[in-house]
Amino acid sequence: MSKRISIGSWAYTIGPWADHPVAFDTVCDRLKQLGFDGVELGAFPPHPNPGNPNGPDDTWPGAMPGKPQRQELRARLEELGLGLSGMAANLWGEKLINTDDQSKYISEFRKNSEFARDLGIGGIRVDTVQPPTIHREIAYDSAMNRVVRTWKTCCEIAADNGQYVSWEFEPGFAFNKPSDTVRIHEAVDKQNFGILYDTCHGQMVGVTGSRQEGEKEVFPSQVEFIRSLDGRINHIHLIDSDNSCHKDANGDDETSTHPPFGLGLLKFETILPELVKAARLPHDWWTIDLCFWPDAWGATESCKKRADELAARFG
């Protein structure tokens, strides 16, 4: 099956772009010009989103609390010939691990799931919200139970809306060791739950062990890590890695740097055949992720060309 290529819209709204985000319409027009098949929606301001999680939507940039607005957006994308390959839900303001009451998280997930349903989006990305340092404060088993219990409920909500859920593991979030990905996937044990494999995060979590608490747990290469996830991967993000992390405002490691193809050290000719074999995708999308890259807008065209080459060879 040939692959459709999309790119995450968050690349143009957060990190270096937070002070001068690119409007969603501008993003879509540019992606159409470059021959993209779609866009993966970062459903948080200023791009289209279901609304303010903490108050009125009136002044919340990009809020689309009503169905008419969502239908208009969907029609606009269809007119451009762009699909929506997935959605990153805005759940970072919620508590997941550091509380025993996840009702607010679940309520916000439900709102995002309904928003995705109205836009015809088939999959929702989640992460563990809290940084890996949370493991110093909360026992591993307690933290895991909270995540698993919550995501079981979220998967049921998503299933009711015809969606799958993808957990994107990262060095910047709790449960960032390779065995954690397997352990949590098995514990959630829902047919519509899987792992989002980002080739940059795969390097930083599976090979360098970045930001892991305690003893590091790594593989010799991504190939072995990917093989350990056989049958568990339900979404893919593609981008390079230079074995470094993006820095936060204090200059400390935050999460993986996402350098454009060719500016890192990944050997996609080795990685992609294994990833294709290990993944069980419920769709035909590959998504480029330029999160936190300072010149994401300028790098988009070259990344599309490289993704097309990879899709032609391995897709």
N, C-alpha and C positions, 0 to 999 in steps of 0.2 A: 504494500500500500504506500503510495507516495504521501509525502508530508506537506501539510499546510504550515506556513511560517507566520508567526505573530511576534509581537514584542510587548513587554510589560510597560504600561503607560506611566507607572510610578517612577520610571527612570527620568522623567521630565518634571517631577513635582516635589521630590524629597531630596534630602542631603544638599548637595551643591546647588540644586534648583529650587529649593524651598522659597527663596526670596524673589525668584523670577520664573515661576512655573510656566510651562508652555500650555496654552489653552487646548482643551481636548479636541475641539473642532480642527485646530491647526495641526495637532498630532495626526488625526485621522486623514486629513487632506494630504499630508506629507507621506504617510504610509501608503496611501493609494498611489501616489506618484511613483513611489519606489517599488511598487509591485508586491507589497505585503498582502497576505490573504486575510489578515485580521489583526486584532489588538487584544491584549489581555488587560482587563480593567483593574486599575488600582482604585477601589471604590472609596476614596476619601478626598477631601477638598484639595484643589478646586475642581477635580474631575468628577463626573457623575457619581452620586452616592445616594444611599437611602435616607440620609438626614442626620441631624445632630444627635449623637447618643446621649447627650446630657442636658438637652433643653429644646427650645423651639427651633424650627428649621428656617425661620424667616431670613436670618442673616448668615446661614451656613452655606458657604460657597459650594456650588455644584449640587445642592440638595435636590432630589427628585422624589418627594414623599408620595406624589400622586401618580396613578397609572397613566393618565394622559401624557405627562411628561416622558414617562418611560416608553410609551408607545411611539412617541415622536422620535426619541433617540433611536429606538430600534429600527424605525422606518428610514431614518437618515443613514444609518450604517448599511442597511440593505441596499439603499440607493447607491452607496459608494462601492458596494460589493465586498464589504469587510465583515468578517465574522467576529464573534467574541469567543476567544479560546478558553477563557476562564476568568476568575475574579479573585483578587486579594481583598478579603473583608477587613474592615477597619475595627479591629478588636484590641488594639494596643493600649487603649485607655481602660481596659477591663482587668479584673483580677481573676487569675486562673489557679496559680499554684499557691499564692500567699493568702488564701482564704479558704474556708470550708463551705462557703456559700457562693456558688457559681451561677446563681439565678440571673444576675445582671448580664453576665457573659452569654448565657444561653438565650436570654431575651434579645440581646443585640445580634447574636448569630441568626436567630429566627428572622429578624428584620432584614438582615443581609441576604438570607436565603430567599425570602419573598421577592426582594429587589432583583436578585439574579434570575429567579423564575420569570419575572415579568419581562426581562431583557432576553430571555432564551439562552441564558448561560448555564452550561451543564456541570461546572465544577467550581468548588470554593476552596481557596487556600487558607490554611490556618497555621499558626505556630504556637509555641508554648508561652509566649508573652513575656515572662520574667527572664532576666539574665541568668547565666549559669551560676553566678555567685549566690543565688537563692538556695543552692544545695548546702551552703554553710549554715543556713538558718532552719531549714525544714528537712526532716528525715526523707531519704530517698523513697521509701515505700509510701509514705503519706503523700508526697508530691506526685508520685506516679499514679496513685489511686485517684487523686483529684483530677488529673489530666484525663485519665482513661474514662472515669465515670462521666465527665463532662462531654467528652468527644463521642461517647456512645449515644448520648442524647442528641447531640448535634447531627450525628449521622442519621438518626431516625427522622429528624426534621428535614434534612437534606433529601432523604429518600422519598419523603412525602411530596417533595417538590421536584422529583425526578433528577436529582443531582448526586454527584460523588463528592467526597471530601478528600483533600490532599494535604498531608502534613509536610511542610517544608522545614526540615531540620537545618540548623545553622550554628556556627560557632558562637554567635551572639545570644543564643537562647538556651534555656535549660534543656537537659537531656540531649547533649551534643556529642555523645560517644556512639560509635557504630552499633554496639550491642543494644543501646537504648532504642534505636530505630526499630530493630527487630522485636524487642520486648514489648514496646508500646503498640506496635502494629498487631502483634498476636493478642494482646490483652483487649484492645478495642474490639477486634473480631467482628467487624461488620463488613458485609460484602461491598459496600460502597466507600470503604475507607482504604486509603493507600498512602504511599510515600511519594512526595514530590522530590524528584532527584534533580538538583541543580549541579552542573558539572564543576562549578567553582566551589560551592559548599561541599561537594563530594571530596574535593581535594583538601579543603581546610579541616573538615571533620574527620574524614577517613584516612588521610595520609599524614597531615602535619599535626593533627590533634590540637588545633588552636583553641584556647580558652577552656580546655577541659579541666575540671576540678579534680584534684588528686592525681593518681597515676594515669598517665596518658595511655590511650587505647587506639592504636593505628594499624593500618595495613601497609605492605610494601608499596602498593599502588592502588589506584582506583579500581583496577580490574578485579582484585580480590574483594574489595568492598561491594562493588556492584553485584558480584556473584552471590554474596551473602544476602542480598536483597531480592534474589530471584523470585518473580511472581508477586512482589509487593509494591512495585512502582506503578503508579497510575497517572503520573504527569511528569513532564520533562522540561527543564530550563537549560538552555545551552549558552555558555560563555566561557571565556578563558580564565586562568588563574595564574598569579605570579607568586603564590605562596605567602601573600600578605593579607592583612586585614585593613579595612577602612577604619580611620581614626575618628573617635568622637570629639566633642568640643574641648575635652581636656587633653587630647592627644593620645588617649589610650585606645587599644584595640577594641573595636566594636563588633563588626561582622565582616564577612568576606568582601574583599575588593572584587569588583567585576570588570576587569580590563577587557577591552574589545579583543576579538580573535586576532591572534598574531602578536599581541603584546604580553602574552604569558608563556607558560611552558607546557601546557597540556597537549598531549598527542591524541587528537581526536580519532585518528586512524586506528588507534588501539582501544580507546574508550568506547566509541560509538557501537562497534559490533557487539560488545558485551552488553551495553545498555539496551540495545534493540532486543537482544535475546532475553534479558532479564525483565524488561518492562511488560506490563499487561495494561496497555492504554485503552480506555473506552472511547477513543477518538483518534483523529489523525493529525494532531497538532504537535509542533515543536515550537517552543517560545524562547526568544532571545531575552536575556535579562542583563541590562546595563545599570542596575541599581547602584547609586552612589558614584557613578563615573562622571567626572567633572565636565567632559565634553560628550555626553551621551547623545545629544542632538546631532553633533557633527559626525559621530561614529556610527550612526544608525545605517547609513547607506552601505558602508563597507561590511558591516556585520550581516546585513541582509544578503549580500553577494556570497559571503562565506557560508552562511547557513544554507543557501541554495545549493552550493557545491557539496556540502556535507549530506544534504537531503538526497541529492542525486546519486551519491555514492552509497549511502547507508540506509536511506529512508525506506 
